[in-house]
């Protein structure tokens, strides 16, 4: 009996360790914007939408033709829902994807093609013959390259004067005093100011001078990882590997612009950020995570 108990304890410890290593947690810190047509998962950087195919009431025996028709119906619904969800994405304070789709035919065609190339991430065949599928499209990669403003350009490598290589950013020297440890990233705590997420968030000081924006980032990093990570708790932001082991944490004081996607920080915090010798490096690499209120406070468009 004692051996069995020990075995169960060991199995439990191993299982818990797997959860910790894979980054899974009982608490979900993801910022997810839920819409009637689908979800925008800002933390994971994906859009999800589903579709359903119903069997014909006149078909008693399943056939390959009926199954193909069912799948086609589910795909068409999912594509339409995915496109409607993508339309709700804010690019920046000035425009949403829907705005660009309305005014630019080439942009509309490109986004539509990207949506129709989204892979099936989940499929479920129900006993009554109903087919449910889910499509998932990344906001990075091809979508990011196509949608991001042209003002976000490739930036030449910035020489780090701290002696910390990009691969080692955020790995603090235990023997070094806190003040000598270079910051590895930036966390903006924008909870409580009803800020909204966007593909291109702008951070400004109280004078309106931009602290973080398109001019500070290099396009390859924005395309590959997004300009910012998002979380709903400070703890969740700290566990985002993009900000490293020693991020600077700044509290936002208010949002700016009619769409509240631009965030204002205090002049003192802006000066503290600018005084960090490593800040150009980690901003260029988009090592930024923004904490925002949960999806219940996000706009429910569509």
C-alpha positions in Angstrom: 0.0 0.0 0.0 2.8 2.4 0.9 4.5 1.7 -2.4 1.3 2.5 -4.3 0.9 5.8 -2.4 4.5 6.8 -3.2 4.0 6.0 -6.8 0.9 8.2 -7.0 2.7 11.0 -5.3 5.6 10.8 -7.8 3.2 10.7 -10.8 1.5 13.8 -9.4 4.8 15.6 -9.0 5.8 14.7 -12.6 2.4 15.9 -13.9 2.7 19.2 -12.1 6.2 19.6 -13.4 5.0 19.1 -17.0 2.4 21.8 -16.5 5.0 24.2 -15.2 7.5 23.5 -18.0 4.9 23.9 -20.8 3.7 27.2 -19.3 0.2 26.0 -18.6 -1.5 27.5 -15.6 -4.8 27.2 -13.8 -5.3 31.0 -14.3 -5.8 32.2 -17.8 -4.2 35.6 -18.4 -5.1 35.7 -22.1 -6.7 38.8 -23.6 -9.4 37.5 -25.8 -11.9 39.7 -27.7 -15.1 37.7 -28.2 -17.3 38.6 -31.1 -20.5 37.0 -32.5 -18.5 35.8 -35.5 -15.4 34.5 -33.6 -12.6 35.4 -31.2 -9.5 37.6 -31.5 -6.9 36.1 -29.1 -4.6 39.1 -28.7 -2.3 37.2 -26.3 -1.7 34.2 -28.6 -1.9 36.4 -31.7 -4.5 34.4 -33.6 -8.1 34.8 -34.8 -10.5 31.9 -34.5 -13.9 31.3 -36.2 -16.1 28.4 -36.7 -18.6 27.0 -39.2 -21.2 24.2 -39.2 -22.4 21.9 -42.0 -25.8 20.2 -41.6 -26.7 17.0 -43.2 -29.6 17.0 -45.7 -32.8 15.7 -44.0 -33.5 13.8 -47.2 -30.2 11.8 -47.1 -30.5 8.6 -45.1 -27.3 7.0 -46.0 -24.0 9.0 -45.8 -22.1 9.2 -49.1 -18.7 10.8 -50.1 -20.7 13.4 -52.1 -22.9 14.3 -49.1 -19.8 14.5 -46.8 -18.0 16.8 -49.3 -21.1 19.0 -49.5 -21.3 19.2 -45.7 -17.6 20.1 -45.4 -18.0 22.8 -48.1 -21.0 24.4 -46.2 -19.0 24.4 -43.0 -16.0 25.9 -44.7 -18.0 28.7 -46.3 -19.6 29.6 -43.0 -16.2 29.5 -41.2 -14.6 31.7 -43.9 -17.3 34.3 -43.6 -17.1 34.3 -39.8 -13.3 34.5 -39.9 -13.4 37.5 -42.3 -16.0 39.2 -40.2 -13.8 38.7 -37.1 -10.7 39.9 -38.9 -12.6 43.1 -39.9 -12.9 44.0 -36.2 -9.2 44.1 -35.7 -7.8 47.5 -35.0 -4.6 48.2 -36.9 -3.9 51.4 -35.0 -5.8 54.4 -33.6 -6.7 55.6 -37.1 -8.0 52.5 -38.8 -9.4 49.0 -38.4 -9.0 46.2 -40.9 -12.6 47.0 -42.0 -11.7 50.6 -42.7 -8.9 49.5 -45.0 -11.1 46.8 -46.6 -13.7 49.5 -47.4 -11.3 52.0 -49.0 -8.8 49.7 -50.7 -9.8 47.0 -53.1 -6.4 45.4 -53.3 -6.2 45.3 -49.5 -9.7 43.7 -49.4 -8.7 41.0 -51.9 -5.4 40.3 -50.1 -7.1 39.9 -46.7 -9.8 37.7 -48.2 -7.2 35.4 -49.7 -5.4 35.1 -46.4 -8.6 34.3 -44.6 -9.5 31.6 -47.1 -6.1 30.0 -46.7 -6.5 29.7 -43.0 -6.2 26.0 -41.9 -8.8 23.9 -40.0 -7.6 23.8 -36.4 -10.4 21.7 -35.1 -13.0 19.4 -36.6 -15.8 17.5 -34.9 -18.2 15.1 -36.6 -21.3 14.8 -34.5 -23.5 11.6 -34.3 -26.4 13.2 -36.2 -24.1 14.0 -39.2 -23.5 17.6 -38.3 -20.0 18.8 -38.9 -18.4 21.5 -36.8 -15.0 23.1 -37.8 -12.8 25.9 -36.5 -10.3 27.9 -38.5 -7.3 29.7 -37.0 -5.3 32.4 -38.6 -2.2 33.9 -37.1 -1.9 37.7 -36.9 1.9 37.4 -37.5 3.7 36.0 -40.5 1.9 36.6 -43.8 -1.0 38.5 -42.3 1.3 40.8 -40.4 3.5 41.5 -43.4 0.5 42.4 -45.5 -1.6 44.4 -43.0 1.1 46.3 -41.1 1.7 49.9 -42.1 4.5 50.6 -44.5 6.1 53.1 -42.0 7.2 50.0 -40.0 10.6 49.4 -41.6 13.6 47.2 -41.2 16.0 48.8 -38.6 19.7 48.2 -38.7 21.3 46.4 -35.7 21.7 48.7 -32.7 25.0 48.1 -30.9 24.4 47.2 -27.3 26.8 49.2 -25.1 26.0 47.1 -22.0 27.9 44.1 -23.2 24.7 42.0 -23.1 24.0 40.2 -26.3 20.4 39.9 -27.6 20.4 36.2 -26.8 21.3 36.9 -23.2 18.9 39.9 -22.7 17.0 39.5 -19.5 19.5 37.0 -17.9 20.6 38.9 -14.9 23.9 38.4 -13.3 23.1 37.3 -9.7 26.2 39.1 -8.4 25.3 42.4 -10.0 23.3 45.1 -8.1 19.8 45.7 -9.3 20.7 49.1 -10.7 23.4 47.6 -12.9 21.1 44.9 -14.4 20.0 46.0 -17.9 16.3 45.9 -18.5 15.3 43.0 -20.8 11.9 44.4 -21.9 9.0 46.6 -21.1 5.7 45.9 -19.4 3.0 48.6 -19.6 0.3 48.1 -17.0 -2.7 49.7 -18.7 -5.4 48.0 -16.6 -8.1 50.2 -15.4 -7.9 52.9 -18.1 -10.1 51.0 -20.6 -7.4 50.9 -23.2 -8.1 48.7 -26.3 -5.6 46.4 -28.1 -4.3 47.1 -31.6 -1.7 45.6 -34.0 0.3 48.9 -33.7 -0.1 50.3 -30.2 1.5 53.7 -29.5 3.0 54.7 -26.1 3.4 58.4 -25.5 4.4 60.6 -22.6 2.3 63.3 -21.1 3.6 65.8 -23.6 2.5 63.6 -26.5 6.0 62.6 -27.5 6.1 59.0 -28.7 8.0 56.6 -26.4 7.2 53.5 -28.4 5.8 53.3 -31.9 6.6 52.3 -35.5 9.8 54.3 -35.6 11.2 52.2 -32.7 10.7 48.7 -34.0 12.2 46.7 -36.8 9.7 45.1 -39.2 11.1 41.6 -39.1 10.4 41.4 -35.3 6.9 42.9 -35.7 6.0 40.4 -38.5 7.4 37.4 -36.6 6.1 38.2 -33.0 3.8 41.2 -33.2 4.6 44.7 -32.0 3.4 43.9 -28.5 2.2 41.0 -26.3 -1.0 41.3 -24.3 -2.1 39.9 -21.0 -4.9 40.6 -18.5 -2.7 40.5 -15.3 0.7 41.7 -14.4 1.7 38.2 -13.4 0.7 37.0 -16.9 2.8 39.7 -18.5 5.8 38.8 -16.4 5.7 35.2 -17.6 5.7 36.3 -21.3 9.1 35.3 -22.5 9.3 38.2 -24.9 10.0 40.6 -22.0 12.8 38.6 -20.5 13.8 38.1 -16.9 14.2 41.7 -15.9 11.5 43.9 -17.6 10.9 47.5 -16.7 7.3 47.9 -15.4 5.5 51.2 -16.0 1.9 52.1 -15.0 -0.1 53.9 -17.7 -2.0 56.9 -16.5 -4.6 57.2 -19.3 -5.5 56.2 -22.8 -5.4 58.6 -25.8 -7.3 58.9 -29.1 -10.9 58.2 -29.8 -10.3 54.5 -30.1 -8.2 54.4 -26.8 -5.5 52.3 -28.4 -2.8 54.9 -27.7 -1.5 54.8 -24.1 0.0 57.6 -22.0 2.6 57.1 -19.4 4.0 59.7 -16.9 6.9 61.9 -18.0 9.1 60.5 -15.2 8.5 56.9 -16.4 9.2 58.0 -20.0 12.5 59.6 -18.8 13.4 56.4 -16.9 12.8 54.3 -20.0 14.9 56.6 -22.2 17.7 56.6 -19.7 18.0 52.8 -20.0 21.0 52.1 -22.2 19.3 48.9 -23.4 15.9 50.4 -24.3 16.6 50.8 -28.0 17.5 47.2 -28.3 14.5 45.7 -26.5 12.1 48.1 -28.1 13.4 47.4 -31.6 12.9 43.7 -30.9 9.3 44.3 -29.7 10.0 43.0 -26.2 6.9 44.8 -24.9 3.8 43.4 -23.2 0.7 45.5 -22.3 -1.6 44.6 -19.5 -5.2 45.4 -20.3 -8.6 44.8 -18.8 -10.3 41.4 -19.6 -12.4 40.9 -22.7 -15.6 42.0 -20.9 -14.3 45.6 -21.2 -13.3 45.2 -24.9 -15.5 46.5 -27.7 -18.1 43.9 -28.8 -18.3 44.8 -32.5 -20.2 43.2 -35.4 
